[in-house]
Amino acid sequence: MQDVQSAIPPRFLRTPEAARFLGLSGRTLEKHRTYGTGPTYRKIGGRVVYSLVDLQSWADRGAKSSTSDPGVGVHPARRMTLTTHV
């Protein structure tokens, strides 16, 4: 018998739905996409879509156990710049 979960295709969310899932505004999610700091996305027929797995994975990178915990990653909604240390 085939596993029921493998028979269900992955669910993809458009930007407004994905933003609500993450608790962000659609504009913030668009900025993350533009700056390359956001969750992995796909373009299907010219439309941007996000998988639930990718959204959850991206959100989990920001998990922290205390305010002093540097965590695994950060989610700045701004263009990342390279700085040179002298």
Disulfide bonds with the S-S distance in Angstrom:
none
